[in-house]
Amino acid sequence: MPIKRTLADRITDGINLFLLLLLSLVMLFPFYYITAVSFSSYEEFVNTDFLLFPKAWVLDAYRFIFDSKEFIRSIGVTVYITVVGSIVSLLLTSTMAFALIRKLWGQRFYLFLVLFTFIFGAGMIPTYLIVKATGLIDSYWSLIIPDAISAFNLIVMRQFFLSIPEELHEAAVIDGANDLQIYTRIILPLSKPALAAFGLFYAVGQWNTYFTAILYLNDPSKWTVQVILRQIVILDDTTNTLASAAREAARSAHLPPPETIGMAAIILATIPILIVYPFLQKHFAKGVMLGSVKG
Amino acid sequence: MKTNKIVTLFAALCLVTGLAGCGGSNNNSESNTASTNNAETTDSSNTTTNKTNANTTTNTTTDNAAATTTDKKLEISSIQGTWASPLPDPAGNGAKMINEKFNVDLKSQFVPYDEYANKLPVVMAAGDLPDMIGMEGVDANFVKWAKQGAFLPLNDYIDKYDAIKNIPKSVWDAVTVDGKIYAIPNYFPAKYGKKPIIRKDWLDNLGLSMPTSYDELKKVAIAFAKNDPDKDGKNDTLGLGLAKSIVYGAWMGAEWDSGWYNKNDKGQLIPGNISEGFKKQVTLLRDLYKEGAISKDWAVTKSADARKDFFAGKIGIYYEQPYDISETRFKQLKETNPTAELAVIPPFTQDDGQQGFTGLPGYYELHSLNANLKDDPDKIDRILEMINYFMTFIPVDQRNDQNPEFDWQHGGVGKGYNMENGVALDIDGAFSEMPETYLGIRYWAPTDEDTQPAMVLQDPFTKSFVQSAVDLLKNTKTYLDPVNRVHSDLLYAKVSELDQTVAEHTTKMIVGQESIEDWDKMVQEYLSKGGQDIIDQVNQLLDKDGIAGEWK
């Protein structure tokens, strides 16, 4: 039987609805604005204070981007490191989390080591030296391996694994399963929500790879889309007049206006990861909750 | 060698798993070792990695090299920042042309300037230093590294090279640390930096004349905001384009801007932003703000947005330079405002009778050499020879396909550039075709006038503006700020923080949250927080080296 709703209830609902609509508008609006600008002509962009409905839809910016090898190539690079990086990260995180739920000798010590990295990082230069010493410079692996395991994700995933009843392990052992089989046949299938959630975390992290790409990759043709994006988007806003002059000179080729190209590039670089999101979303909410709240 | 084992192991792993992207890692670790330090490591890494390419440098120390130097192919690595986008391909055609002409194997690495300041220190700390290190300007890092001996002192070498030798002393001073020259700067005209420009058609529309003092400037700017200078019947114009942190303000001469021109009562040079002259400028801006002649939002406006508004025809006074500019914005202004005319506002007469703008340091970007090259005179010579070659000035009227040097440097007509109306125009995105891209060296113009920036422009409106600006500036004096020529560690360490505080105070003064009467209090704060120490040190350095501000 439906609960009868009082007037007060309905007013509260109405206010809630209104506020949520407002909130989503606030969040969606920048995207809309970027889209509108990316399709507008430079003349219109310059002469309109606040461009909402471009009169003519111009495709110059998109044409420029699709004509430039760099952008397409960098999208490819980013897709590659996102897919490979997420898989590697999930594999390493889940195996380590699995190891850390067992009552092993020195388990506390290893947990301490993991927690230690929460507070103390090595810093840029030591990390660079290690990446260099292991020969990863200029390889895509330099973007994947150094940050493959996030200590936070590891702890949460371990917590998730701990919530799987210990009796299941024992039963499996009695049935003759070894550790690897327990991991692949019992733990992983039961942890799909957690894997989806952390997979998404890792994927978004990899998709946004920017600084490490500049640091570890010397060959510009290997740069990720965020690096290229920043190069395209960055507008002349500097107090150093010489730098702005040089930037201006570098721009002086007959390109479409940087503003609209920038906006178009943002749209193109955001869409792929947005597409992935809805498919993982239902696992996502569930997985994060399950990991953190113990029932 | 534990490291090598790991590398080999890793490489083997990559081969086995056949994962893409790994090949690069192996290659690079090798080229990195090659570029670092002494010849010994270079040799060993080259032999162990078993490169088939016989051309790669083997800096074999089996000497008596003197006779064979020019025949020997040298590997030369470089790292430099760039604003170019896309970045030049390290293996592009231009690089190949250089390799052939100078018998080298050039390994250039380009990094966007946005991140270069982060990357370079890491590379330096890791000991990865290439043979040539580019920087955007002299800063605390440059001085530190020079003092630590990372760069090669060049004093003994430069006299052999005609173009390099001609760099004026005021610029050499900028790259000199403790009497040693540590870098070769690139040319940039001191005269042709950002200058205040005004909509001359607006002046004419309102029957006003070119301002010659701050009082007149104030009247003009207010009239621009209030009297509908563009005659469109709408109240949609502003007098002066101002952006946050007071970029660019209203610099109408050396006395009033942020360069070190004014002196305190002890006779010491002081930074412009705490001088009486600057106070005058801030007072003007405050008045303009009160009258609505500058944007109400200026304190949060980016300079790029202020410029956009100027070129959309909404602002009467802004800053632009006649050198190294893009024609797009000018064309845009002329299309939307067909009657637009631009002119540089001539500098105002100062209280001391002088009249002129503060100039730029006279260089932009510099290249240092790795100190480890000191035992390899062949390589030093080869690098300087290349720099000298690319620095040798080609007069503007000879920059065409008839001049073989120009043609070669630009990658050849039809490939790197096209000839249009007798002017060489770069082909879009053809950076990688042009040898001149790869070393990042620019022609050193004998005088600023020799640059003739109007000659290379196509758009008639831009061209006429640039020409008129150059004509005006030719007969205008330029003040060379001496602070660019000394290296004060206190200045490097503290000045940006102090400047920040001053910018905050002056911003508040302009918008009326703080009284202009508090100016002296602000100056005291600046001085007591370390400003006086900076002033003392800078003046001491200037006295020691006998450097003074000069008008050119």
Interface residues (C-beta under 8 A of the other chain):
Chain A: Y42 E43 V46 N47 S68 K69 E70 Y80 V84 M124 I125 Y128 L129 K132 A133 T134 G135 L136 I137 D138 S139 Y140 W141 S142 F211 I214 L215 N218 D219 P220 S221 K222 V227 I228 R230 Q231 I232 I234 L235 D236 D237 T238 T239 T241 L242 A243 S244 A245 A246 R247 E248 A249 A250 R251 S252 A253 H254 L255 P257
Chain B: T3 I6 V7 F10 A11 L19 A20 G21 C22 G23 G24 S25 N26 N27 N28 S29 N32 T82 W83 A84 S85 P86 L87 D89 P90 Q109 F110 V111 P112 Y113 D114 E115 N118 K119 P121 V122 A125 A126 D128 E136 G137 F188 G193 K194 S245 V247 K302 S303 A304 R307 K308 F311 A312 Q321 Y323 D324 I325 S326 E327 T328 Q332 E335 T336 L360 P361 Y364 E365 D426 D428 G429
